[in-house]
Amino acid sequence: MQSKDGGSTLERVAREEAVRRLLRRELLHLPQRLLSPLVGIDRNSLRKFLALARPEPATWRRLRAWAADHPPTEPPPGAVALALLAGEFPAPRRLWARRRLADALHDLYVELDRQPPPWLAEELSAVSDEPPGQAT
C-alpha cells in the first residue's frame, strides 16, 4: 500500500515508530514540557504524535531533524505491526487500541506457556493507560 508521500505505509509507520521509540527513551529522563522545545514542537503536537497521530509535514520535519542527532533505532517488527493495526482506529482511540492489542498478544503468549518477547514487555510498559477518547 502506498502512502501519500510515495513510500509504503509500512515504511512510513516504521519511520514514525523509530522516532517514537527515541522520544519515549528521552521521556524517561525529561518531562514532555521540557522535551517538546528541544524537539522544536509544541507539547500538544508531541502528545498527539506519541498517541499515534500522523504529524503535519512541518512537525514531521522537526521530529526527523531532532532524531537525526540521536543514535538510530530500529523498531521491532511487532511494534510496527501494532502501530499499523491501531492506526485503523479513530485518532482519539489509537493508543487505547494499541494497548489492548498488546495485552491480547501478551495473553496469547502466556496461554501457550511461552515467554513474551522483550519488545512486547517494553511496549506494555511504554504505552500510556489513558482512557479511550482522552488521547487526541
PyMOL commands that set and color helices and strands:
alter all, ss='L'
color gray80, all
select helices_A, chain A and resi 9-27+32-39+43-50+57-68+77-86+91-111+118-126
alter helices_A, ss='H'
color red, helices_A
deselect
rebuild
show_as cartoon
